[in-house]
């Protein structure tokens, strides 16, 4: 085998290798872009769902806090009314004894 034949064999082998690598690189790039696009879409959907769930949880928590606060105000108002009634009764008794 002469130099020219070896050179032709090496050159054609390199060309075939470059062609195969180019085709696979092209398809790999397309697949990668498609997968990244799908990942971005899925991440966006997951983020929107998380925001929606967080918003709903926050609203529910706020409603619970408001309800508990209102109940506490009612209980405290009743307790204050009882205390004021007791103080009024005591003052009436003192007034009756003094007057």
Legacy VTK file of the C-alpha trace (Angstrom):
# vtk DataFile Version 3.0
C-alpha trace
ASCII
DATASET POLYDATA
POINTS 99 float
0.000 0.000 0.000
1.326 3.344 -1.032
1.187 6.650 0.737
-1.639 7.890 -1.460
-3.790 4.847 -0.714
-3.188 5.167 3.044
-3.867 8.904 2.878
-7.106 8.274 0.955
-8.173 5.594 3.472
-7.439 7.875 6.455
-9.147 10.841 4.817
-12.264 8.877 3.864
-12.419 7.300 7.337
-12.127 10.747 8.944
-14.813 12.080 6.618
-17.192 9.226 7.477
-16.424 9.707 11.185
-17.057 13.471 10.914
-20.315 12.845 9.022
-21.534 10.376 11.676
-20.527 12.736 14.493
-22.232 15.660 12.753
-25.498 13.766 12.295
-25.516 12.538 15.903
-24.588 15.995 17.189
-27.445 17.519 15.213
-30.013 15.069 16.611
-28.540 15.290 20.098
-28.863 19.086 19.969
-32.486 18.895 18.834
-33.306 16.348 21.538
-31.552 18.436 24.186
-33.415 21.599 23.162
-36.727 19.721 23.207
-36.013 18.262 26.659
-34.920 21.636 28.047
-38.059 23.231 26.602
-40.227 20.547 28.227
-38.372 20.984 31.517
-38.926 24.758 31.434
-42.653 24.267 30.717
-43.011 21.707 33.514
-41.113 23.936 35.945
-43.386 26.853 35.023
-46.508 24.741 35.607
-45.161 23.413 38.915
-44.297 26.938 40.039
-47.767 28.227 39.124
-49.364 25.328 41.021
-47.175 26.008 44.041
-48.093 29.710 43.986
-51.793 28.852 43.659
-51.617 26.359 46.546
-49.653 28.799 48.699
-52.172 31.556 48.002
-55.063 29.242 48.942
-53.283 28.086 52.104
-52.592 31.702 53.061
-56.240 32.642 52.522
-57.407 29.691 54.622
-54.947 30.542 57.368
-56.038 34.180 57.321
-59.698 33.146 57.590
-58.852 30.887 60.539
-56.902 33.660 62.267
-59.772 36.128 61.762
-62.297 33.617 63.100
-60.171 32.830 66.151
-59.583 36.530 66.787
-63.305 37.228 66.629
-63.996 34.353 69.033
-61.352 35.670 71.402
-62.855 39.174 71.268
-66.315 37.778 72.050
-64.982 35.698 74.971
-63.005 38.603 76.351
-65.980 40.942 75.962
-68.143 38.526 77.930
-65.486 38.234 80.617
-65.157 42.014 80.798
-68.940 42.351 81.050
-68.987 39.869 83.956
-66.177 41.716 85.717
-67.908 45.063 85.237
-71.166 43.589 86.552
-69.351 42.259 89.632
-67.693 45.633 90.211
-71.085 47.338 89.817
-72.642 44.929 92.344
-69.828 45.562 94.813
-70.173 49.323 94.377
-73.944 49.069 94.853
-73.425 47.124 98.102
-70.919 49.710 99.313
-73.309 52.509 98.401
-76.190 50.808 100.230
-74.083 50.396 103.364
-72.791 53.959 103.277
-76.000 55.635 102.224
LINES 1 100
99 0 1 2 3 4 5 6 7 8 9 10 11 12 13 14 15 16 17 18 19 20 21 22 23 24 25 26 27 28 29 30 31 32 33 34 35 36 37 38 39 40 41 42 43 44 45 46 47 48 49 50 51 52 53 54 55 56 57 58 59 60 61 62 63 64 65 66 67 68 69 70 71 72 73 74 75 76 77 78 79 80 81 82 83 84 85 86 87 88 89 90 91 92 93 94 95 96 97 98
